[in-house]
Amino acid sequence: MRHLFRLMLVLALAAFPLSVSAQGGEEGTEPSAEEPAPSSAPATEESALQLKLDDAGVEVVPSPARTADGYTLEEMDLRIRRARIGLLSTMGVSLLGGVLIGIGVSQLDFDTGEGGVLLWTGFSVATGGLIGMMITGGMLARRKKKQRSLREADYGRPRRVEWDLARSRMVF
């Protein structure tokens, strides 16, 4: 019963939104003169060129390349890292299920058929882990493919062999 309560608590916490924001001021008030009025353009779209200010002055810099979903290289790296963590954690769940299966088989009494609860628990945990591994493995592969295509678009297609003019030889 204790474990059921803990599982329900974890599921309830997972259902809450990941972030909460507060709105300043009262409802029905107009924006003040100090704060600019919100624009009707979506906030996620960026212009093709950005202004960059540093010690030397102002430069016009092209915005970073994005995928069709709107992710930059840094965001794709973060998404790939999260998919790897998901894959490794589901591998751990599968391993735990295998351990439970092994313990359940050792405690199983074949004459009376008693002691199969741990065995079936192990099967269900291992099955859930294997399904999670398939899902997160597919997510990881798809995200790495998008990252590769984004890098190729950003840096050009990688070449295996090039001629180095300075050394007059082939470079791999």
N, C-alpha and C positions, 0 to 999 in steps of 0.2 A: 504494500500500500504506500509505503514511504517513497519507493521508486516511481510509482505512478504519479504521485504529487510532484516530485521533482521534474519528471518529464513534462507534465502539464505546465509547470512554471517556466521551463525553458521554452516551450512552444509559445506560451503567451508573450514572453519577452521577445521572441523572434518576430512576432506579429506586429510589434510596435514600429513606427517609422524610425529610420536611421538618424534623421536629424530633425530638429525643431527650431523654428525661428520665431522671434517675437516682433510685433509691429509696434513702432513707436507712435505716440500720440493717441488721440481718441478717434473713434469712428466718425465719419462724416465731416472731418475737417479737411480743408484744402491744403495742398502742399505750400510750405512757406516760401518766401522769396529767397531764402538762403539755400534751400535744396532745389535742384532742378527737377522739373516735372519728368516722370518716367516716359521714355520714348516708346513708340508703338513698334519699333523694330525688335526682332528677337535678340536676346542677349547672347545666344550661342554663336551667332554668325560673326565672323571677323572679316575685316577688309583684307585684301590681298597684300597690301603693304602696311607696315607698322613703322611708327617713328620711335627711334631709340635714342635716348639721351645719355651721354657719358661725359667724361672730362674733356674730350676733344671737341665735342659739340653735338649737333643733332644729325643723325643719319637715317636714311630710309632703308629699312631692312625688310626683305620678303617674309611673310608669315610662314611658320613651319608647315610642312606638308601634313595633310590629314587623310585619314581613310574615308571610305564612303560613309561610315558611321559617324565621322567627325572627331576621331581620336588622333592625337599627335603621337610621335614616337615614344615620348616619355610616358604618356598614358597607356600606350600599348605595352610597354615594359612592365608597368604596374599590373595590368590585367593579366599578362602572362605569368607574372610572379604569383598572383592570387590563384590562377588555374593550377599552377604547379603545387601550391600548398593544398588545394582541394584534392588533387590527385594523390599526393602523399598521405593525406589524412584518410582518404577512402582505402588506400592500400593498408594502412594501419588497422582500419576496421575489419578488412578482410582477413588480416593476420590474426586479429583477436577472435574472429569467428572460427578460424582454423584451430586455434588453441582450445577454444570451447568444445569443438567437435572432438579433438583428441582426448580431452578430459572426460567428455561424455561417453566416449567409446570405452575408456578404461573403467568407468563406473557402471557401465551397463551390465545388467545381469541377464544373460541370454536365455536362461531357463525360465525365469518368471516374466521377463520383459520389463522389469522395473528400472528406473533410473534414466529414462530416455528424455527427460525434460531438458537437461543440459545439452544433450545431443541436438535436439530440435532448435533450441535457442541458438546454438552455434551455427546450424544450417541457415537460420533466418538472418543472423548477423552477417555471416559470410556472403549470403546472397545479396543483401543490401549493400555491402561493401563492393562486391563485383559490379553491381549495377551502377553504383556511384563512380567506380573507376572507368567504366565505359563512357559515362556521360562527361566526366571531367577530362578524360583523355581526348574525347572529340572536341571539347571546348578548347583545350590547349593546342591541339593541332590546327584548328581553324584560326585561332588568334596568332599563332606563330606564322601561319601562311599570310595573314593580313600584314603582319609586321614585316615579313620578308618582301612583300610587294611594295610596301611603303618605303622601305630602305632602298629598293631598286629604283623606285621612282625618284627618290631624293638624291641618290648618289650615282645613278646610272647602273646599268647591268654589270654585275661583277665579272671580271675576266679572269680566266685561269692562267693564261700566259700572255705576257706583254714584252715588248722589246724596249729595253732601257737604253736610251741614247747616250747617257753619260758613261755607262760602262761597256757599251756595245755588245750586249749579250741578252739572252732571254731571261726574264724574271718571272718566277712562279708565285 
